[in-house]
Amino acid sequence: MSAPAQPATSQIGFVDARRVEEALSLIAPKWTTSSAQTPAQQGGPMRVRDVAARLPFVSEQLVGKRLALMHDDGLVIRAGDRHGSPYQLSGFGNALSSVHRALSDWSHAHLPLGKMAAAERVEDAVRRLHLRHSTAVIQVLDAGGPMRFVHIAEQAGLDNGFTRQRLIRLQLDGLVTRTGPRHGDPYVLTAAGRALGPVYAAVEHWSNPVAAPRPAPVRVAAATRTHTGIPPGSDGIRTAAALRRSTAASLPGPPPLLAGDPHGVQHQIPLTSALVPACSRAVRSRSHAGPFPTSSRSRSRDCDFPSGRPPARHRSAGPPRLSRRARRHRHRLRSPVRRPGLGQGDHRHA
């Protein structure tokens, strides 16, 4: 027998689920609450080593990384411009105390955790609530009452498999339960899940000014293909980037115009041919040079490399060198065979 439908009398359905989850993700990393409450209790700027001294169960390196992340998110600021300047809470970080208080009250009232430190209790509550799309699932159950996971996925606009995984996690966290012991019984919010309205309201109220202090993302211009003859694969992308870098280094400005070329038509050569060394072009075109191509040594003298000798990748490999045993065997096959009874000049070849 299914439980009766639950009317949506709390503030769960009136909050912006995406804003709430984004705000909770700022304080979700471990030791963020402890790192924020320590400067708040001190009432002034603190260095990393001073904060780590107040938290003996956390290493100083981890405290430094956590404070740097909080600085990027706008929760703390530096008291100076130097590298080792102390940290202090920003206005956005000071307003976090109301969220900590709401999370702590909700955990004390609805989660049987026993004796636990205040910061640890807050972090445990955030761990249960910050997962992506958890707020949307809770809102659907708060509005519609007992529902099967297929209808929850349809109402929340999520995939069936993802919705099942999220419901299992919420069930383990004590926010969702089933109406019966059977596998297909619908899901319903627990007392802890129905009491999340004040928590969501406090988080949403705190996250309203989050858009102003947080740095805006830097817009990166889209990459354009300047060399259309290069394939668009990963190797082609690397080659195009190398050509762009070499172009900026080797071609600082336009070439001078000739007397009989006022518009620079003779200098409009393809970029790739201007960057390929002369010896490479000679090696590639030796089949068209004539019946007697030049040797690799003469090509290296005409090459425009600074040292006069091309690198190993531009040299001609030549025929493979035989071993001493192979050379002796070939010499025996080519030498005449002496037979008894024949004169010195009467030699026959094998």
ABEGO torsion letter per residue (X at the ends): XBBBBBBBABAAAABBAAAAAAAAAAAABBGAAAAAAAAAAAGBBBBAAAAAAABAABBAAAAAAAAAAAAAAGABBBABABAABBBBBBAAAAAAAAAAAAAAAAAAAABBAEBBBAAAAAAAAAAAAABBGAAAAAAAAAAAEBBBAAAAAAAAGBBAAAAAAAAAAAAAAGABBBABABAABBBBBBAAAAAAAAAAAAAAAAAAAAAAABBBBBBBBBBBBABAABBABAAAAAAAAAAAAAAAAABABBBBBBAABAAGAAABBBAAAAABBAAAAAAAAAAAAEABBBBAAAAAAABABAAGBBBAAABBAEBBBBBAAAAAAAAAAABBBBBBGBBAABBBBX
